[in-house]
Amino acid sequence: MIRMIVPGLILGMCLLHSGSIEAQAADFPVLQGSYLGQDPPGRTARIFAPGIVSVERFSTFICIFTPDGRECFFDWHGDDEYPRGAVLTTRIENGVWIEPEIADLFSGFGDVFLPTLSPDGRYWFFTSPSLPVPEEVGGRIPMFFMERTQSDWTTPAWFADAIHASATLDGTVYINSGRPLMPGHPFERVVELYDAFPFDIGHSVISPDGSYLIFDNSDLPRVGDCRLFVIFNDDGDWSDPVSLGDHIQQHAFCAWISADGKYLFFHSRDTAKGNIYWISTDIIADIRTGR
């Protein structure tokens, strides 16, 4: 038997749904090249794709590229047009990036929150209160996953009571749940972060090679307004957390690491809405070597 999770039970979450989208501009710019043709950042964070992904009218929390770099997924939240949010996508067609549109991949699943993609492109993880969960499952934040097949994606399957998951290239999944996981799940190894640290590991994301983990925290001593921290993995022994505030001056949280490991994307509430910024992961190497 299954039961439906009531959407109102997830408090304080910006929920996503599919819907129609207005044209951004009469003439969408011609964008060619990697990462929407944007000039790559160095060790100084810069806003990502202003007017295209980061738009003044909406809050944007995620920006995820597929491993081949040919498609980008992001979200828009707005009090007027998208009060519950929308997941959008843009992709390369005929050598150029198309104007963003509602992502068909998630459009049939009702409310979708913070989708994340494994760095090999095999699994999507996302939270949705609109999909059915097993009768015996408790909690209020149902996470699902989909697996890539040769032709399509599998039907979403319930995985855990959690809000965020990430994975390494070797297939290890990192999750902060603290509750039982799906029996017989297909993942070879799952690392549960909930009881592993004496502090909150919010929106945690593991690097593709598993060498470090980025998370946000409001309670640890931090530098400036940046809520992002990094811990390093040495054969399962984790370092003490280090604030990224010496390198990121924005009010940053909810980060994501590109599949190639080169860039860190994050949400910054630098405006009333909030935008996506990106920065080179060279700053992580600098922290690790003490530079």
N, C-alpha and C positions, 0 to 999 in steps of 0.2 A: 504493500500500500504506500501511497505517497500523500504528502500534504503540501499545501502552498504556503510559502512564507509571505506574510503581509508586508507590502512595501513600507508602510509607515513605521515598522519596527526598527528600521535602520535610521537612527537619528543622526543628524549632523552630517550626512553624506550627500554629496552632490551626485545624484543619479543621472544616468544617461539613457536616452531613448532615441530611436530613429524618427525621422520626420523630414519634411521638405526643407530645402535650404535656398536662401536667396542668393542671387548672383553677387559676388564680392565686388565686381567692377564691370563696367561695360566692356573693357578690353583687358582680359587677364594677361599678365606679362608672360613672355616667352622665357621659360625656365629650363635650362639644360645643365647636365652634369650632376655630380654626386650631391646629395643632401640639398635637393631643390636648387642647385646651382649657387648656394650661398657661400660666401667667402669663409673658409674654415677659421675658427678662433684659435688663438694661441693660449697663453696662460692667463688671459684676461677674459672674463665671461662677457658675452654679448648676446643681445636679444636674437632669437632665431626666427628667420623668415617673417619680419614685420609686415603687416598688411596681408599676409597669406595664411600663416599659422597663428602667429601672435597678432590678434586683432583687438582694437580698443574696446569694441562692444561686448566682448566675451572673455570669460576666464578660460584658460587652457592649462590643464594639469599634466597631460601626457603627450609625448611625441616619440613614437617608436617606428623605426625603419625595419623592413624585412632584411634578412641577412644578405640578400643579393643587392640591396640598396635601391631597388626599383619601385618600392611602394612605401608610403608613410601613413601612419595612423595617428590621429590626434583627436582631442575632444574640445567642444565648445559648450560653455554654460553661460546663459544670459537670463536675466529676470523677465525679459519680454518674450523673446522668440524661443529660447531653450531653457525654460525654468528647471527642467529635469535633465537637461544636457543632451548632447548628441555626439556620436562617434563618427568622425569623417575620415576620408582617405583621399590621397592623391597618388598618382602612379605615372610612370613613364609610358607614353604611347607615341609611337612614331618619333622617338628621340626627344620628346619634350614632356614636361610634367603637365598633367591636365588640371583644370580647375577643381578644387576640392569638392567632393560630393559625399552624401551619406554612405557609410560603409555597409554594403549589402551583407557582409559576413556576419554582422551582429544585429541586423535590422529585424530579424524574426524572434529575438529573445527578450523583448520588452526592455526593462531597465537593465543597463549594463554599466558596471562601475570599474574603472581602472584596469582595463585589459593589459596584459603583459605577454610577451612572446619569448619563447626560449631562443637562445642564440643560434641554434641550428635550424630554426623555423619549423620545428616539428610540432610544438604544442603552443596553444594559446591558453592562458589562464584569465578568468574574469569572475567578478562577483555579480550576481543578479538575484534580486528578490522575486523575480517574475517567473522563474522556472521551478518545476516540481523537484522536491528533495525526498529522500527516503523517510518513511514515517518515523523511524527511530532516531533520526538526526535532530539534535537540539541546536540551540544557538540562533543567532539572528543575522549572520553574515555568510550566506552560502556561496562557496567558491566552486566554480566548474572548470573543466578543461575540455579542449577539443584537440584531436590528433589529426595531423595531415595524412591523407591517403594519397594514392597515385592520382586520383581525379578530383578529390574534394576534401571536406573536413567531416569528421565524425560528429554525431549528435552530442551536444554537451552532456557530460557526465559529472555528477556531484563528486567533489574531491575532499573538501574540508570546510570547517567554519573559520574562515580567514579572509583577509582583505587584500593580500598581496602575496605573490609567489614569483620566484625567479629561478633560473637554472644555469648550469655551466655547460660547456661544450661536451663534457663527458656524460651528460645526462643527469647529474645530481640536481635535485630540486631543493631549494631552500624556502622554508615557509615559517611564518610566525603564527601558530594556531593555538597550541595548548589544549587541543581537543582531539579525539580520535579521527583518523583519516579514513578515507574510503578503503574498505577491505578489498584486497586483491587489486589495488591500483597498479598501473603498468610501469611505474617508475622504479628503476633499479635501486636507487638510493634516495631517501628523503631526509634532509637535515632539519630537525625541529629546533627553532631558535628561541621559542617561548621561555624555556627554563634554563637556557644556556648562559644568560647574562643577568647581572643584577640591575639592569636598567632597560628601559623600553627600546625596542628595535623597530621603530616605525617605518613603514614603506621600505623595508630592506630590499636591497638588490645586490646580488653577487656578481662579481666580474666574470666574464666568459671563461677565464682560465682558473677561476676559483681562488685567486691569490688575495683578494680583498673584498670587503663588503661595505657598501654605503647605506646609511640609514639616517632617519631624522629623529630628533629628540628635543624636547622643550625644557628638560630639567637639568641635563648635564651642563657644566660650565662651558660656555661657548665664546667665540670671538665675534663680536658684532651681532648682526641680526641673522646670520646664517645658522640654520638649524641642522645642517648636514654634518655628519661625522663619518670617519672611516676607521675600520679595524682591519688588521692584516692577519692572514691565515698562514701559519707555519705548521704544516702537517697536523692540522686540527687544533693547534694551540693559537688562541686569538690574542692579539695585542690589546693594549689599552686604547680606548677611543681617542681620536684626535679630531678637533674641530677643523672644518674646512674654511673657517671664517678669515684666515689669513690670506686666502686665495680667492674667495668668493665674497664680495661685499653686499650682494643682494640679500633680501629676506627670502632665503632659499629653503625649499623642502621638496619632498616627493621627486626623487631623482631617478634617472634611468641611464644605463650604460649601453652605448651602441654595440651591436653584435661584433663589430671589428675591434672593439675595445679602445677606440681612439678618442671618443668623446663622451662627456657627461652632460646629459640634458636634465634640466630641473625647472620646477615651477618657482616663480618669484612673485610675491605680492608687492611689486613695485608700483602698481597702480591700484585703483579701486577694484579692478577685475583680476589682474595678474596675468603674466605672460610666461612663455617658455624661453629659457636662456640655455646656451651651451658653452662648454669650455673644454680645452684639451685635457685628457687624462694624464698628461705629463705632470700635472700638479700632484697627482697621486704618487708618481715615482719620486718627485721632489720630496714629498713628505716622508716616504719610506727611507730615503737615503739621508734625510736630515738636512737637505739643502734649503 
